[in-house]
Structure formats: C-alpha cells, structure tokens
Amino acid sequence: MFEKILVATDGSEHGMKAAKAAVELAKLSGGKVTAIYVADTSRTGHLPDDMLIFSIRELLLKEGKEAVHQVEKLAKDAGVNFEMTVAEGNPGSEIISYAEKSGMDIIIMGTVGRTGLDRFLLGSVAEKVVRNSKIPVLTVPRE
C-alpha cells in the first residue's frame, strides 16, 4: 500500500524524526523513500537579482543537499531503497506538486505546533500540505 513514500525534510532534528518514521514505514511495507527539500525561494522573489540573492540561493540549495543526504544515510543503514530531490519555490506547493507528479502513496512530514495568531498570520508548510494534498499525509508532531 505504501510503496512510494515521500518525506519532506528541512534538515532539522524534527525533520529527521519524520524521516525516521518514513524509513520505518518503508521497511514494514517494502517501499521506497524519496526525500525532498524545498528551498523557499518564493520569499526572495521581490529582491533585486544580484550576487547577494545568488549567494542566498546557493546556500539554501547546499543546505537542501545536506538535509536529503542525512535521510539517505538513515535509509541506507536500514536497507531501504532511496531517492532524493532538491526543489525551489514555495515549499507547500512544491511538495504537493512533486508528490502528485511522482505518484507517491503518502507524504510524511514533521509539524511544529503553531497556535493562535502566528498560525493565522504565517500558516505552516505542514498545514498547507494537509489541507491541499489529495495524497494521504502523515504528520509527525514534536514531542
């Protein structure tokens, strides 16, 4: 049932908790884990296109590669098939788009429990994915 598992990671400890859940599910189902990191370049679109922005973009992409390589190590240590991708754009939209195009069976991601005004004003990637994905989403809460 869960042969194609997408885990969204940001390289944080909380993101690794979600990655561990994805690897465990893949072990149980004989599935494959794909890790995705989305560099949030949507927030830099209004800034001038100069070397500073280029440097920020490169830094985000480097961070993304490191994040998916952390998940790769977990998967390899567990003997689970693995793929990775680093994308750019709005994280919630890109995660959903990638999952749909790739025929994923489930999306797994960490969620940081935002409440009150912060959640209302800022929203969160996990909330956007849960609300808009046609693919089942498993959120891993903070302890």
N, C-alpha and C positions, 0 to 999 in steps of 0.2 A: 504494500500500500504506500509506503514512504520510500520509494526508490530514489527519488531526486529531491534532495534536501538542500535548501538554500539557507545559509546562516549569514546574517548581516553583522559585521563586526566593525568596531571603531578602534580596536587595539587596547581598550581599557580592560581592567580586571573584570568589570561587569560584562563586557563583550565576550571575554574568554569563558565566562560562566555559561553564556548562551552557546558558545562553540562546543563546550564540553557536552551540553545537552544534545546538540546536533550529532556529534560523534557517537554518543551512546545510542541514539535512535538509529543511526546508520548501522551500527554493529548489530542491533536487535533485528533490523529489517533487511539486512544485506544491501543496504542502499549506498548511495554516493553523496558525499558532502561537497557543496560548492560554497566557497566563502566569497562574499562580496564586501568591498569597501567603497563607499561613495564619497569622493572628495567634494565637499559642499562649495562648489564654485558659483552657485547661484547668488551667494551673498557678496561676491566681488564683481559682479557684472556691471555695476554702476560706476566702478572706479576706473580711472584712466588706464589704458593699456600700456604700461611702461615696465621697466625692469623690476620694480618692486612687486607688481602684481605677478609677473612671471616667476619671481622667486617664491612668492606665497604659493602659487600653483604647484611648482616643483616640490616644495616642502610638503604640501598636502598629499601629493602622489607618492612621495617617498614614504611618508607615514602610512599610507594605504598599503603599500607593498610589504612593509614590515608587519602590519596587522594581519594580512592574509597569510604571510609566512608563519606566524605564530599558530594559526589554525592548522596549516599544513603539517606542522610538527605534531600536533595533537592527533591528527588523522593518521599520519604515518605510524606513530607509536602504537595506535590502536588497530592498525591493519585495515583501515577504511579507505576506499577509493576517494580521490580528492581532485577538485579543480579549484581555480581561483580566478577572480576578476577584480580589476580596479576601474571604477567608472567615475565620471564627473557630472555634476549637476545638482539637482535637488534630491537629497537622499531618499525621502519617502517615495517620490515619483520614480526614481531610477530603480529602486529595489523592486517595486511592483512591476515595472516595465520589463526588467530582466527576468523576473520570475515567470511572467506570462509568456514571454518570447521563448524561454528555455524549457517550458513545460514542467516547471517544478511542481512537486506534490505538496510541499509545505515550506513555509518560511519560518525560521526561528530567529528571534532577536531578543536582546535584553531590553528591559524597560526601567527607566528611572521614574519612580512615582512622583509625578508633579501634581500639585493640587492648587486649588484656588486661582488667584489672579495670574500667576506665572503660566499655568497650563492654558488659561483662557487667552492670554495675550500671545504666548510664544508657541503653544502647541508642542508636539513632540513627534519625532520620526516614527516611533512605535505606534502612537495613536493614529497618525495618518495612514500607516500601512494597515493597521487593524480595521480602520473604518472603510478603506477603499479597495482592499485586495479581494479578488474573487477566489484566491487560493487560501486555504487554511493557514492561520498564523498562530504560532505558539510563542507567547511572550514569557521570558524568564525574569521574574521580579527580583529586585535587590533583596538581600536577606534582611 
